Amino acid sequence: MPHAPPLGALLRQYAAGSALACEPVDQGLLNRGYRLCTTRGRYFLKHHFDPETADPAAIARQHRATQRLAGLGVPVAPPLTGRDGRTVAVVGGHAYALHPWIEGRHRHGGQLSSAQCERLGALLGVVHASLESVMPTHSRARAEPADGGPRAADSPDPADTRTLIDDLLARVRRHRPADSFDELAHHRLLERRALLERHADRRPPRGGSVGWVHGDFHPFNLLYQGDAPAAIVDWDRLGVQPRAEEAVRAAAIFFILPAGTLDLPKARAYARAYRRTAGATPSELAAAVHRVWWERLNDFWMLRWHYERGDTRADSQFPAASALPVWWTREYDAVCDAFAD
């Protein structure tokens, strides 16, 4: 098994028995997960591999948050505590955590009824409201600027994006042998450059109301048992950000259709429930739609992975994801209406 975790050393730190089987979990682009069976039960073993989120202190903060959320009835899977009283085990310089195994499956928006879309939006609203109550003010220090309260980041600068587009176009043209992915990438890059030139004056200001957010709320980080959400997982990106923007970003992933459009009736049901439970206003959601639209218009992470890193794991998502900003620009008013109505 590639990258096999040090099971003996790890399990000695927990009262979790002896290993019987350990299988990699394929889903997920960052970090490494394993389905672990021991003489005591079934577990999810997480290797915090991503260098951006593998700091043991940050992981412990995420663990405390999920423990507190569980106390409020939010569906999460808090980690087990080791013999030393800690939830993070560091072995050979690598950080690991052991969680109970949650039996369930992932569901994208196409598999959800309108009522289930409402439940999804309400769940994210509850997460945001609950995080606000369980994360004490002093724990925000690392997420806030030194001169005051937390602030959203500047929106992408179209001048920087144009430079990136030129670099990616050069990489596409150099790629040999050229294939269908190169052809689509070339088309989308030229198309996006034209859109940015046309809409450069619509760059949004900094984001609005900020608060604690999950940071990566999408179908692969939510497990269902039957029709009900069973556990929100992968809290690596927990941080202080504009909350309404997370709601819009999540919808753009849950409700994207293969043609690169959004299922707006489902997004509307989701957004109404989110606003109700999070206490967000229609104007906040409308502003978030504008910022996330601009973000998508300037975003090329899938192409950067493909051409800069040689990492093709996200290639299958590229056709729909790259079509979305084009459709969103054309249907801008309808998208705003769906989230703010």
C-alpha positions in Angstrom: 0.0 0.0 0.0 1.6 3.4 -1.0 2.3 5.8 1.8 1.3 3.2 4.4 0.8 4.9 7.8 2.8 3.7 10.8 -0.2 1.8 12.3 1.7 0.1 15.2 3.0 3.4 16.5 -0.3 5.2 16.0 -2.5 2.6 17.6 -0.3 2.4 20.6 -1.3 6.0 21.2 -5.0 5.2 21.2 -7.1 2.5 23.0 -8.2 1.3 19.5 -7.0 -2.3 19.5 -4.8 -3.9 16.9 -5.0 -3.3 13.1 -6.9 -5.9 11.0 -7.1 -4.0 7.7 -6.2 -0.6 6.4 -7.4 0.6 3.0 -6.8 4.0 1.3 -9.9 6.2 0.8 -9.7 7.4 -2.8 -11.9 10.5 -2.7 -10.4 13.8 -1.9 -7.7 15.9 -3.5 -5.7 16.9 -0.4 -4.4 14.9 2.5 -4.7 11.1 2.8 -7.4 9.0 4.4 -7.6 5.4 5.3 -10.5 3.1 6.3 -9.0 1.3 9.3 -10.5 -1.9 10.9 -9.1 -3.0 14.3 -10.0 -5.5 17.0 -12.0 -2.6 18.6 -14.0 -1.3 15.6 -13.8 0.7 12.4 -12.2 4.1 12.1 -11.2 6.8 9.7 -7.5 7.5 9.9 -6.5 10.9 8.5 -2.9 11.8 7.5 -2.7 15.6 7.5 -0.4 15.8 4.5 -1.2 19.1 3.0 1.6 21.5 4.1 -0.8 24.4 4.3 -3.0 22.8 6.9 -0.7 20.2 8.7 0.3 22.4 11.7 -0.6 20.3 14.8 -1.8 23.4 16.7 -4.2 24.3 13.8 -5.4 20.7 13.6 -6.1 20.7 17.4 -8.1 23.9 17.0 -10.2 22.2 14.3 -10.7 19.3 16.6 -11.9 21.5 19.5 -14.4 23.1 17.1 -15.9 19.8 16.0 -16.1 18.6 19.6 -18.0 21.8 20.6 -20.3 21.5 17.5 -21.1 17.9 18.3 -22.2 19.2 21.7 -24.7 21.4 19.9 -26.1 18.6 17.8 -24.3 19.5 14.6 -23.6 16.3 12.6 -19.8 16.0 12.8 -17.3 13.2 13.6 -15.0 14.5 16.3 -11.6 12.8 16.6 -10.7 10.2 19.3 -8.5 11.3 22.2 -5.2 9.5 22.6 -3.7 8.2 25.8 -1.9 11.5 26.2 -5.1 13.4 26.1 -4.4 14.9 22.7 -6.3 14.4 19.4 -3.3 14.9 17.1 -0.7 12.1 16.9 2.7 13.1 15.5 4.8 10.2 14.3 7.9 10.6 12.3 7.2 14.3 11.8 3.8 13.6 10.3 0.4 14.5 11.9 -2.4 12.0 12.1 -5.9 11.9 13.6 -8.2 9.0 14.3 -12.0 9.5 13.8 -14.9 7.1 14.2 -15.9 5.6 10.8 -19.2 7.1 9.6 -21.1 4.8 7.3 -22.6 6.9 4.6 -22.3 8.2 1.0 -21.8 11.5 -0.7 -24.7 13.1 -2.6 -24.4 16.0 -5.2 -27.2 18.4 -5.8 -28.7 16.4 -8.7 -29.5 13.6 -6.1 -31.3 16.0 -3.7 -35.0 16.9 -3.7 -36.1 20.5 -3.2 -36.8 19.7 0.4 -33.3 18.2 0.8 -31.8 21.3 -0.8 -33.6 23.4 1.9 -32.2 21.1 4.5 -28.7 21.5 3.1 -28.9 25.3 3.1 -30.3 25.2 6.7 -27.4 22.9 7.8 -24.8 25.3 6.5 -26.6 28.2 8.2 -26.6 26.3 11.5 -22.9 25.6 11.1 -22.1 29.3 10.7 -24.3 30.3 13.6 -23.0 27.5 15.8 -19.3 28.3 15.0 -20.0 31.9 16.1 -21.1 30.6 19.5 -18.4 27.9 20.1 -15.3 29.7 18.8 -14.2 32.3 21.5 -13.1 35.7 20.3 -9.5 35.2 21.5 -9.1 32.1 19.2 -9.5 34.3 16.2 -6.2 36.0 16.7 -4.3 34.0 14.2 -6.9 34.6 11.5 -7.2 38.4 12.0 -5.0 41.2 10.9 -3.0 42.9 13.7 -4.6 46.3 13.3 -8.2 45.3 14.0 -11.0 42.8 13.3 -11.0 40.1 10.6 -11.2 41.4 7.0 -11.9 39.7 3.7 -9.2 39.4 1.1 -9.0 41.7 -1.9 -10.8 40.4 -4.9 -8.6 39.1 -7.8 -6.9 41.8 -9.9 -7.7 41.3 -13.6 -4.3 42.6 -14.6 -2.7 39.7 -12.6 -5.2 37.3 -14.2 -4.3 38.4 -17.7 -0.6 37.7 -17.0 -1.6 34.3 -15.7 -3.7 33.6 -18.8 -0.8 34.5 -21.1 1.5 32.1 -19.2 -1.1 29.3 -19.3 -1.7 29.9 -23.0 2.1 29.5 -23.6 2.1 26.3 -21.6 -0.8 24.9 -23.6 0.8 25.7 -26.9 4.0 24.0 -25.8 2.3 20.8 -24.7 3.1 17.8 -26.9 1.3 15.8 -28.1 -1.6 18.2 -28.1 -4.9 16.6 -27.0 -8.5 17.4 -26.4 -7.8 18.8 -23.0 -5.3 21.3 -24.5 -7.9 22.3 -27.1 -10.6 23.0 -24.5 -8.1 24.8 -22.3 -7.0 27.0 -25.1 -10.6 27.9 -26.0 -11.6 28.7 -22.4 -8.5 30.8 -21.8 -9.2 33.0 -24.8 -12.8 33.2 -23.9 -12.1 34.2 -20.3 -9.6 36.8 -21.4 -12.3 38.4 -23.5 -14.8 38.3 -20.7 -12.4 40.0 -18.3 -11.7 42.8 -20.8 -15.4 43.3 -21.1 -16.2 43.3 -17.4 -13.0 44.7 -15.9 -14.9 47.6 -14.4 -17.0 45.2 -12.3 -14.3 44.2 -9.9 -15.9 44.0 -6.4 -14.6 45.6 -3.2 -13.6 43.6 -0.2 -16.2 41.1 1.1 -18.8 41.7 3.7 -19.6 40.3 7.1 -17.0 37.7 8.2 -17.2 34.9 10.7 -16.0 31.4 11.3 -16.6 29.1 8.3 -16.0 25.4 7.5 -13.9 26.6 4.5 -14.4 23.7 2.2 -18.1 22.8 2.2 -18.8 20.6 -0.8 -20.3 17.1 -1.6 -17.2 15.1 -0.8 -17.1 16.7 2.7 -20.7 15.8 3.6 -21.8 12.2 4.3 -25.5 11.1 4.1 -27.2 8.2 5.7 -30.4 7.8 3.7 -31.9 11.3 3.2 -30.2 12.9 6.2 -26.8 14.5 6.6 -24.8 12.2 8.9 -21.4 14.1 9.2 -19.7 17.1 7.9 -16.0 16.1 7.6 -12.6 17.7 6.6 -12.4 20.9 8.7 -8.9 21.7 7.5 -9.9 25.1 6.1 -11.7 26.3 9.2 -11.1 30.0 9.4 -12.5 33.5 9.5 -13.9 34.5 6.1 -17.1 36.1 4.6 -19.8 33.6 5.5 -22.2 34.4 2.7 -19.5 33.7 0.2 -19.0 30.2 1.5 -22.7 29.6 1.0 -22.5 30.7 -2.6 -19.3 28.8 -3.3 -20.9 25.6 -1.9 -24.0 26.0 -4.0 -21.8 26.5 -7.1 -20.4 23.1 -6.4 -23.4 21.2 -5.2 -25.8 22.5 -7.9 -23.5 22.7 -11.0 -24.9 20.7 -13.9 -22.7 18.8 -16.5 -23.2 21.6 -19.1 -21.7 24.2 -16.7 -24.9 25.8 -15.6 -26.5 25.9 -12.1 -29.8 24.3 -11.1 -31.3 27.6 -10.0 -34.6 26.3 -8.5 -32.6 24.1 -6.2 -30.1 26.9 -5.4 -33.1 29.1 -4.6 -34.5 26.6 -2.1 -31.0 26.2 -0.5 -30.4 29.9 -0.3 -33.7 30.7 1.4 -33.1 28.1 4.1 -29.5 29.3 4.5 -30.6 33.0 5.0 -33.2 31.9 7.5 -30.8 29.9 9.8 -27.7 32.0 9.4 -29.6 35.3 9.8 -28.2 36.6 6.5 -29.9 39.3 4.4 -30.8 39.1 0.7 -28.3 42.0 0.1 -25.5 40.0 1.7 -26.2 37.0 -0.6 -26.4 39.3 -3.6 -23.0 40.8 -2.8 -21.6 37.3 -2.2 -22.9 36.2 -5.6 -21.1 39.1 -7.3 -17.8 38.3 -5.5 -17.9 34.6 -6.2 -18.8 35.3 -9.8 -15.7 37.5 -10.1 -13.7 34.9 -8.3 -14.7 32.2 -10.8 -14.0 34.5 -13.7 -10.4 34.9 -12.5 -9.8 31.3 -11.3 -7.7 28.8 -13.1 -6.6 26.4 -10.4 -7.5 23.3 -12.4 -5.3 24.5 -15.3 -2.5 25.4 -13.0 -2.6 21.9 -11.5 -2.6 20.3 -14.9 0.1 22.4 -16.6 2.3 23.6 -13.7 2.2 20.6 -11.5 1.4 17.8 -13.9 -1.4 16.9 -11.6 -4.5 15.7 -13.6 -6.8 14.6 -10.7 -9.1 17.6 -11.3 -9.2 17.3 -15.1 -12.6 15.6 -15.1 -14.2 18.6 -13.4 -12.7 21.1 -15.9 -15.3 21.0 -18.7 -18.3 22.0 -16.4 -16.2 24.2 -14.1 -14.7 26.2 -17.0 -18.1 26.7 -18.6 -19.8 27.9 -15.4 -18.3 31.5 -15.4 -19.4 32.0 -19.0 -23.0 30.9 -18.3 -23.0 32.8 -15.0 -21.9 36.0 -16.7 -24.8 35.7 -19.2 -27.3 34.8 -16.6 -26.0 37.1 -13.9 -29.3 38.6 -12.9 -31.1 35.2 -12.7 -28.3 33.9 -10.4 -28.6 36.9 -8.1 -32.3 36.6 -8.0 -32.1 32.9 -7.0 -29.9 33.6 -4.0 -31.5 36.9 -2.9 -35.2 36.3 -3.6 
